[in-house]
Amino acid sequence: NLLVECRTGEEWVMPGNPSGVSANGFFWYDTNQEHIITSATFRKCGSRNSNTIYDNSPTRGCNTNSFDGCTSTSSVWGFITHSDQHTPEIMQASNSITYEDCGRRFRLFDFADNNVISSVSSRTQNWVDLDGTASGLNEPTIIGSGLADAGHWWRVEDSVVDDPEGPLIFIKKNKGPERGLGHIRLRFD
C-alpha cells in the first residue's frame, strides 16, 4: 500500500514559500523506465484550480497561497516528456488508485520547456489503467497523449474522453474491439 499526502492543510512552518514547493503525487519518468503502481491513495495533491472535471469541492487539492499552498502546476500524476530515445512501448500501469480531496490530476511536463516540436515520449505517452480508478472512468482504460502533435494516434473512436488539462485521452478498453497496448521491435545492421 502506498499513501501520498502532498499537503496537510496546516500552515507551512519550514523556511521558504510553500507555493514554491510542488505538491505533486508521482511523476512518471520516460527514459528506459516502466512503472506499475497499485493500491495507492493520493491525498490533497494537485493544485486547486478552475477545472472541476474530477472534483468540484472547494477544498480539493492545495491552493496557491503563501500559508499552506503549492505551485499552480502541481498535479497528482505528472509525465516527464523530454526523451526522444529509449522510450518504452508500454510506459506505465496502475490498479486500485484512490483520490482523497485532490485537485489537478494529470500533467504532461515538457522538461525541456522550449515549446518546439514535442518529444517522442510526449506523443507516445501511454498508461494502462487496469480498473479505471486512476482515470475516474471505473472501467479498464488506456490513457494516451492528448497533444495535438500526436495527431489521431490515440483517437481510436469518437467516444474517447478528453482531459484538456493533461492533455490526455482516455480510451475505454472494453468499449470496442479487443484492445491493448503492444509493441514491435525491429533490429537491423
TAUR-V902137 format. One record per residue. N is the residue number from 1. RES is the residue in one small letter. PSI is psi in degrees with one decimal (NA if undefined). BURIAL is b if it has 24 or more other C-alpha atoms within 12 Angstrom, else e. D_LAST is the distance of its C-alpha to the last C-alpha in Angstrom with 1 decimal. Layout:
# TAUR-V902137
n & res & psi & burial & d_last
N & RES & PSI & BURIAL & D_LAST
N & RES & PSI & BURIAL & D_LAST
This chain:
# TAUR-V902137
n & res & psi & burial & d_last
1 & n & 140.6 & e & 45.3
2 & l & 129.2 & e & 44.4
3 & l & 123.4 & e & 47.0
4 & v & 112.5 & b & 46.1
5 & e & 107.0 & b & 49.3
6 & c & -35.9 & b & 48.4
7 & r & 147.4 & b & 52.0
8 & t & -19.6 & b & 55.4
9 & g & -10.2 & b & 57.6
10 & e & 155.9 & e & 59.5
11 & e & 139.7 & e & 60.2
12 & w & 126.6 & e & 57.6
13 & v & -5.5 & e & 59.1
14 & m & 159.0 & e & 56.2
15 & p & 149.3 & e & 56.1
16 & g & 175.2 & e & 54.4
17 & n & 124.8 & e & 54.2
18 & p & -26.3 & b & 52.8
19 & s & -6.3 & b & 51.6
20 & g & -0.4 & e & 49.2
21 & v & 122.6 & b & 47.7
22 & s & 159.3 & b & 45.4
23 & a & 52.5 & b & 46.3
24 & n & 143.0 & b & 42.9
25 & g & -63.8 & b & 42.4
26 & f & 131.9 & b & 38.7
27 & f & 123.4 & b & 35.7
28 & w & 138.7 & b & 32.3
29 & y & 154.1 & b & 29.5
30 & d & -1.8 & b & 26.2
31 & t & 114.4 & b & 23.4
32 & n & 33.0 & e & 22.0
33 & q & 140.5 & e & 25.4
34 & e & 135.2 & e & 26.9
35 & h & 147.4 & b & 30.7
36 & i & 125.8 & e & 33.3
37 & i & 126.1 & b & 37.0
38 & t & 156.1 & b & 39.8
39 & s & 54.9 & e & 43.6
40 & a & 141.7 & b & 43.8
41 & t & 130.2 & b & 46.8
42 & f & 128.8 & b & 46.6
43 & r & 127.6 & b & 50.0
44 & k & 44.3 & b & 51.0
45 & c & 155.9 & b & 47.5
46 & g & 142.3 & b & 46.5
47 & s & 147.6 & b & 48.7
48 & r & 118.0 & b & 51.7
49 & n & -170.5 & b & 51.3
50 & s & -14.8 & e & 52.6
51 & n & 115.4 & e & 49.9
52 & t & 31.5 & e & 51.6
53 & i & -33.5 & e & 49.1
54 & y & -31.9 & b & 48.9
55 & d & 129.1 & b & 52.2
56 & n & 13.6 & e & 55.2
57 & s & 141.1 & e & 57.2
58 & p & -12.4 & e & 58.6
59 & t & 9.1 & b & 57.5
60 & r & 141.3 & b & 53.9
61 & g & -153.4 & b & 51.4
62 & c & 146.3 & b & 52.4
63 & n & 178.0 & b & 54.2
64 & t & 31.7 & b & 53.4
65 & n & 176.0 & e & 56.7
66 & s & 5.8 & e & 57.3
67 & f & -43.5 & e & 59.0
68 & d & 25.1 & b & 56.6
69 & g & -162.4 & b & 53.9
70 & c & 179.0 & b & 50.1
71 & t & 152.5 & b & 47.8
72 & s & -14.9 & b & 47.9
73 & t & 4.2 & b & 44.1
74 & s & 141.8 & b & 44.4
75 & s & 159.8 & b & 42.9
76 & v & -51.5 & b & 42.7
77 & w & 134.7 & b & 38.9
78 & g & 151.0 & b & 36.6
79 & f & 109.4 & b & 32.9
80 & i & 126.4 & b & 31.3
81 & t & 55.0 & b & 28.9
82 & h & -14.7 & b & 27.4
83 & s & 141.9 & b & 23.7
84 & d & 1.5 & e & 20.8
85 & q & 150.6 & e & 18.2
86 & h & 34.3 & e & 18.1
87 & t & 125.8 & b & 20.7
88 & p & 156.3 & b & 21.2
89 & e & -44.4 & b & 21.6
90 & i & 111.4 & b & 25.1
91 & m & -38.8 & b & 26.7
92 & q & 162.0 & b & 30.2
93 & a & 151.9 & b & 32.9
94 & s & 161.9 & b & 36.6
95 & n & 144.4 & b & 39.8
96 & s & 59.1 & b & 43.5
97 & i & 136.2 & b & 43.6
98 & t & 138.4 & b & 47.1
99 & y & 134.2 & b & 48.2
100 & e & 109.2 & b & 51.6
101 & d & 47.8 & b & 53.0
102 & c & 152.0 & b & 49.6
103 & g & -125.4 & b & 49.0
104 & r & 129.4 & b & 45.8
105 & r & -42.1 & b & 43.2
106 & f & 147.1 & b & 39.8
107 & r & 119.1 & b & 38.2
108 & l & 125.5 & b & 34.7
109 & f & 111.1 & b & 34.7
110 & d & 94.0 & b & 32.8
111 & f & -37.5 & e & 32.4
112 & a & -29.5 & e & 31.7
113 & d & 41.6 & e & 34.8
114 & n & -0.1 & e & 34.0
115 & n & 27.0 & e & 34.5
116 & v & -166.0 & e & 31.6
117 & i & 138.8 & e & 29.1
118 & s & 161.1 & b & 28.5
119 & s & 167.0 & b & 25.5
120 & v & -44.8 & b & 22.9
121 & s & -28.6 & b & 24.8
122 & s & -30.2 & b & 28.1
123 & r & -32.6 & b & 27.1
124 & t & 7.8 & b & 25.4
125 & q & 128.9 & b & 28.0
126 & n & 157.8 & b & 29.1
127 & w & 132.7 & b & 31.5
128 & v & 111.7 & b & 32.9
129 & d & 92.4 & b & 36.6
130 & l & -32.7 & b & 37.5
131 & d & 1.9 & b & 41.3
132 & g & 9.3 & b & 41.6
133 & t & -28.9 & b & 43.6
134 & a & -42.3 & b & 41.3
135 & s & -22.4 & b & 41.3
136 & g & 1.6 & b & 45.0
137 & l & -15.2 & b & 44.5
138 & n & 33.8 & e & 45.3
139 & e & 155.8 & e & 43.0
140 & p & 130.8 & b & 39.3
141 & t & 140.4 & b & 37.5
142 & i & 126.9 & b & 34.0
143 & i & 127.1 & b & 34.2
144 & g & 168.2 & b & 31.8
145 & s & 137.6 & b & 31.7
146 & g & 12.7 & b & 34.6
147 & l & 145.4 & b & 33.4
148 & a & -34.4 & e & 33.9
149 & d & -24.3 & e & 30.3
150 & a & -10.3 & b & 29.2
151 & g & -135.6 & e & 30.9
152 & h & 15.0 & e & 31.8
153 & w & -44.8 & e & 28.9
154 & w & -4.4 & b & 31.4
155 & r & 75.0 & b & 34.3
156 & v & -13.8 & e & 34.1
157 & e & 169.6 & e & 37.8
158 & d & -21.7 & e & 40.9
159 & s & 17.3 & e & 42.2
160 & v & 154.9 & b & 39.6
161 & v & 126.1 & b & 41.4
162 & d & 138.6 & b & 40.9
163 & d & 94.3 & b & 41.3
164 & p & -22.6 & e & 41.6
165 & e & -30.2 & b & 42.1
166 & g & -59.1 & b & 38.7
167 & p & 135.7 & b & 37.6
168 & l & 164.2 & b & 36.3
169 & i & 133.7 & b & 36.4
170 & f & 127.7 & b & 37.7
171 & i & 118.4 & b & 36.9
172 & k & 113.6 & b & 39.3
173 & k & -33.9 & b & 37.1
174 & n & 2.9 & e & 39.8
175 & k & -40.4 & e & 41.1
176 & g & -144.4 & e & 39.0
177 & p & 163.6 & e & 36.6
178 & e & 128.2 & e & 34.9
179 & r & 153.4 & e & 32.7
180 & g & 178.7 & b & 30.2
181 & l & 143.4 & b & 27.1
182 & g & -177.1 & e & 23.8
183 & h & 160.3 & e & 20.1
184 & i & 129.2 & e & 16.9
185 & r & 123.0 & e & 13.7
186 & l & 136.4 & e & 10.4
187 & r & 141.6 & e & 7.1
188 & f & 159.9 & e & 3.8
189 & d & NA & e & 0.0
